[in-house]
Amino acid sequence: MTTTATPAEAAGPTVRKSSPGAERGPRRTGRIRRIGLPYLLLLPALLLELLVHLVPMVIGIVMSFKQLTRFFLNNWGSAPWSGFDNYRVAVDVDEPVGEALLHSFFVTVGFTVLSVALCWLIGTAAAICMQDTFRGRGLLRALFLVPYALPVYAAVITWVFMFQHDNGLVNHVLHEQLHLTDEPSFWLIGGNSFAALLTVSVWKGWPFAFLIVMAGLQNIPKDLYEAAALDGAGVWQQIRRITLPSLRPVNQVLVLVLFLWTFNDFNTPFVLFGKAAPEAADLISVHIYQASFGTWDFGTGSAMSVLLLLFLLVVTGAYLLLTSRGRKTADV
């Protein structure tokens, strides 16, 4: 028996066209997933940042407007509001509290400038010297990073023993071996405490500068140095004309990070000198700690912390603005 196919069957299978809305749905869902996935992965870090930094910061700002003394420690929320009185006490340089804070601020500024400059200078010089291939270069690089890898407390406590007056290694070398001093010096008290603090800070911080600069040097093509050598440029000219300009973006970030770390450094002076640092090495971080926990006046101490935060924000903003303008001028 012969079956006659209908015209629709002879034309073959019918292809159904999907509607535009059905196609847009999966695409839109996939796009939302792609866009939202990075934020979802960042959410745990943002929550931890909120708990660890932002929440205590807000609490500290609230405490700076309260008359929070030892009498309200059990329930600091019940402390009476003092307005801007704590800030007036902190910035009044004619009174002992404001005068001591201003002195600590100047000591911290001088210490930070010297420490950052020396860390950058030593780290950059060491990184440039480590660029050439020679036997033992890998071992030297590893040894240079030891101060940065050591825990802060272990490293600073070692320096405490080295700075001891009677049997410390520093006095043994300077006084007994090299005969540079008439008698053993006191390094952890008096005027020499600033030099001791600066020594420990530079020893601990320059390997970080060395690591960052060494990574930046890897991006400079060696062809530039070879072409400069063929043109008769010496080592210092190559460093001045090629190395330093090429490292400008790296150095801008490095100097800012070193500045913030050094200005806020609390562990080094606290472990080196204890709760009460000498007047010559009275960094503002330890000073604020002593003003808060030494006198139990947490309202004034919180006000000092807020003032320090505002100062660092202003300096950081001004630095970023100046460096961005300098970068645009150099590009033009």
C-alpha positions in Angstrom: 0.0 0.0 0.0 1.3 3.4 -1.0 1.0 6.3 1.5 0.9 9.8 0.1 2.8 12.4 2.2 1.2 15.7 2.9 2.9 18.9 1.8 3.8 19.8 5.4 5.5 16.3 5.9 7.3 16.6 2.6 8.8 19.9 3.6 10.7 18.2 6.4 10.8 18.8 10.2 9.5 22.2 11.4 12.1 24.4 13.2 10.6 26.3 16.2 12.0 29.7 16.8 12.5 30.7 20.4 11.2 34.0 21.6 13.7 36.8 22.3 12.6 36.9 25.9 13.6 33.3 26.4 17.1 33.9 25.1 17.6 37.1 27.1 16.7 35.3 30.4 19.6 32.9 30.6 22.0 35.5 29.3 20.9 38.0 31.8 21.2 35.4 34.6 24.7 34.5 33.5 25.7 38.1 33.3 24.4 38.7 36.8 26.3 35.7 38.1 29.5 36.9 36.5 29.2 40.4 37.9 28.0 39.3 41.3 30.6 36.5 41.9 33.6 38.8 42.6 31.5 40.8 45.2 30.3 37.5 46.7 33.9 36.4 47.1 34.9 39.7 48.6 32.1 39.7 51.1 33.9 37.6 53.8 36.9 40.0 53.7 34.6 43.0 53.8 32.8 41.7 56.9 36.1 40.9 58.6 37.4 44.4 57.8 34.2 45.9 59.2 34.5 43.9 62.4 38.3 44.4 62.9 38.8 48.0 61.8 35.7 50.0 61.1 33.6 49.1 64.2 36.4 49.8 66.7 37.1 53.1 64.7 33.5 54.2 65.1 33.6 53.3 68.8 36.8 55.2 69.3 35.3 58.3 67.7 32.3 58.1 69.9 34.5 57.7 73.0 36.4 60.8 72.1 33.3 62.9 72.7 32.7 61.3 76.1 34.2 62.0 79.5 35.3 58.4 79.8 37.5 58.0 82.9 38.1 55.1 85.3 34.7 55.7 86.9 32.8 54.6 83.8 34.8 51.6 82.7 32.2 49.1 83.7 29.6 50.9 81.5 31.3 53.3 79.2 28.1 54.1 77.4 26.8 55.9 80.5 29.8 58.3 80.5 28.6 61.9 80.1 29.1 63.7 76.9 31.9 66.2 76.9 31.6 67.6 73.3 34.9 68.9 72.0 36.5 69.3 75.5 38.8 66.3 75.0 40.0 67.8 71.7 40.6 71.2 73.3 42.7 69.6 76.0 44.7 67.6 73.4 45.5 70.6 71.2 46.1 73.2 73.9 49.9 73.5 73.7 50.0 75.9 76.7 48.8 73.1 79.0 51.0 70.0 80.0 48.8 67.5 78.0 48.9 69.4 74.8 52.6 70.4 75.1 53.6 66.8 75.7 51.5 65.7 72.7 53.1 68.3 70.5 56.6 67.2 71.6 55.7 63.6 70.8 54.4 64.6 67.4 57.6 66.4 66.4 59.7 63.4 67.7 57.5 61.1 65.6 57.9 63.2 62.5 61.7 63.4 62.8 61.9 59.7 63.5 59.6 58.8 60.5 61.5 61.0 58.0 64.9 59.5 59.0 63.7 56.0 59.2 61.9 56.1 55.8 64.8 57.8 54.1 67.3 55.3 55.4 65.1 52.3 54.7 64.6 53.4 51.1 68.2 54.3 50.6 69.7 51.1 52.0 67.0 48.9 50.3 67.4 50.6 46.9 71.2 50.3 47.1 71.1 46.7 48.1 68.5 45.8 45.3 70.7 47.5 42.6 73.8 45.7 43.8 71.9 42.3 43.7 71.0 42.7 40.1 74.3 41.4 38.7 74.7 37.7 38.7 77.5 36.4 41.0 78.1 33.4 43.2 76.2 33.5 46.4 73.6 36.0 45.3 70.7 33.8 46.3 72.1 33.3 49.8 72.7 37.0 50.2 69.1 37.8 49.1 67.8 35.3 51.7 70.0 36.8 54.4 68.8 40.3 53.6 65.2 39.3 54.2 65.8 37.7 57.6 65.0 40.9 59.6 61.7 41.3 57.7 60.8 37.6 58.2 61.5 37.5 62.0 58.6 38.2 64.4 58.7 41.7 65.7 58.8 40.8 69.3 61.6 38.3 68.9 63.7 40.7 66.9 63.2 43.7 69.2 63.8 41.7 72.4 67.2 40.6 70.9 68.1 44.3 70.3 67.1 45.0 74.0 69.7 42.6 75.1 72.2 44.0 72.7 71.6 47.5 74.0 72.2 46.6 77.6 74.5 48.9 79.5 76.7 46.4 81.3 77.0 43.4 79.0 75.3 44.4 75.8 76.9 43.7 72.4 76.7 47.3 71.2 78.7 48.7 74.1 81.1 45.8 73.9 81.9 46.6 70.2 81.9 50.4 70.5 83.6 50.7 73.8 85.8 47.6 74.3 86.7 46.7 70.8 86.7 49.9 68.7 87.3 52.3 71.7 84.9 54.9 70.2 83.4 55.8 73.5 85.0 56.8 76.9 82.6 54.7 78.8 79.6 52.3 78.1 76.6 54.3 76.9 73.0 54.0 78.0 71.0 53.2 74.9 67.5 52.6 76.3 67.2 55.7 78.4 68.2 59.3 77.8 69.2 61.0 74.5 70.7 57.8 73.0 67.3 56.2 73.0 66.3 58.0 69.8 69.4 56.5 68.0 68.6 53.1 69.4 65.0 53.2 68.2 66.0 54.5 64.8 68.6 51.7 64.4 66.1 49.0 65.2 63.4 50.5 62.9 65.8 50.8 60.0 67.2 47.3 60.6 63.7 45.9 60.6 62.3 48.0 57.7 64.9 48.2 55.0 64.5 44.5 53.8 60.9 45.4 52.8 62.2 48.3 50.7 64.8 45.9 49.3 62.1 43.4 48.3 59.8 45.9 46.6 62.6 47.7 44.7 64.1 44.4 43.6 60.7 43.3 42.2 60.5 46.7 40.4 63.9 46.3 38.9 62.8 43.1 37.2 60.5 45.1 34.9 63.3 47.3 33.5 64.5 46.0 30.2 68.2 45.2 30.1 68.4 46.6 26.6 68.2 50.1 28.1 71.3 49.5 30.1 73.2 47.9 27.2 72.3 50.8 24.9 73.3 53.3 27.6 76.6 51.6 28.1 77.3 51.7 24.3 76.6 55.4 24.4 79.2 55.8 27.1 77.0 56.2 30.2 78.6 55.2 33.4 77.0 53.3 36.3 75.8 56.5 38.1 74.4 57.9 35.0 72.5 54.7 34.3 71.1 54.7 37.8 70.1 58.4 37.5 68.7 58.3 34.0 67.2 54.8 33.8 66.8 53.1 37.1 65.3 55.8 39.3 62.9 57.1 36.7 61.7 53.6 35.9 61.2 52.9 39.6 59.2 56.1 40.2 55.7 54.4 40.4 57.2 51.7 42.7 58.9 54.2 44.9 55.7 56.3 45.3 53.8 53.4 46.7 56.8 52.2 48.8 57.4 55.6 50.4 53.7 55.9 51.4 53.6 52.4 52.9 56.8 52.9 54.8 55.5 56.3 56.1 52.3 54.9 57.4 53.9 51.9 59.0 56.6 53.9 60.7 54.4 56.7 61.9 52.0 54.2 63.4 54.6 51.8 64.7 53.7 50.8 68.3 55.3 47.4 68.7 59.0 48.5 68.3 59.1 51.3 70.9 56.8 49.4 73.3 58.9 46.3 73.3 62.2 48.3 73.3 61.4 50.7 76.1 58.3 49.4 77.9 55.1 51.2 78.7 56.8 54.6 79.3 59.2 55.5 76.5 62.0 58.0 77.1 61.3 61.6 76.2 63.8 61.5 73.3 62.0 58.5 71.8 58.4 59.3 72.8 56.6 58.3 69.7 53.0 59.3 69.4 51.6 55.8 69.3 53.1 55.0 72.7 52.3 58.5 74.0 48.6 57.9 73.2 48.7 54.5 74.8 50.2 56.0 78.0 47.7 58.9 77.9 44.9 56.4 77.8 46.0 53.5 80.0 48.4 55.3 82.2 46.0 57.9 83.4 42.8 56.0 82.6 41.5 59.0 80.6 40.2 57.1 77.6 38.2 60.1 76.3 41.3 62.3 75.8 43.3 59.3 74.5 40.5 58.6 71.9 40.6 62.3 70.9 44.3 62.0 70.3 43.8 58.9 68.2 41.2 60.7 66.1 43.5 63.6 65.6 46.3 61.2 64.5 43.9 59.6 62.1 42.9 62.9 60.5 46.5 63.9 60.2 47.4 60.7 58.4 44.4 61.0 56.1 45.3 64.6 55.1 49.0 63.7 54.5 48.1 60.6 52.5 45.5 62.5 50.4 48.0 65.3 49.7 50.8 62.8 48.9 48.5 60.9 46.4 47.4 64.2 44.8 51.0 65.4 44.4 52.2 62.1 43.0 49.3 61.8 40.6 50.0 65.4 39.3 53.6 64.6 38.9 52.8 61.4 37.0 50.5 63.3 34.6 53.2 66.0 34.0 55.8 63.3 33.3 53.5 61.6 30.8 52.9 64.9 29.0 
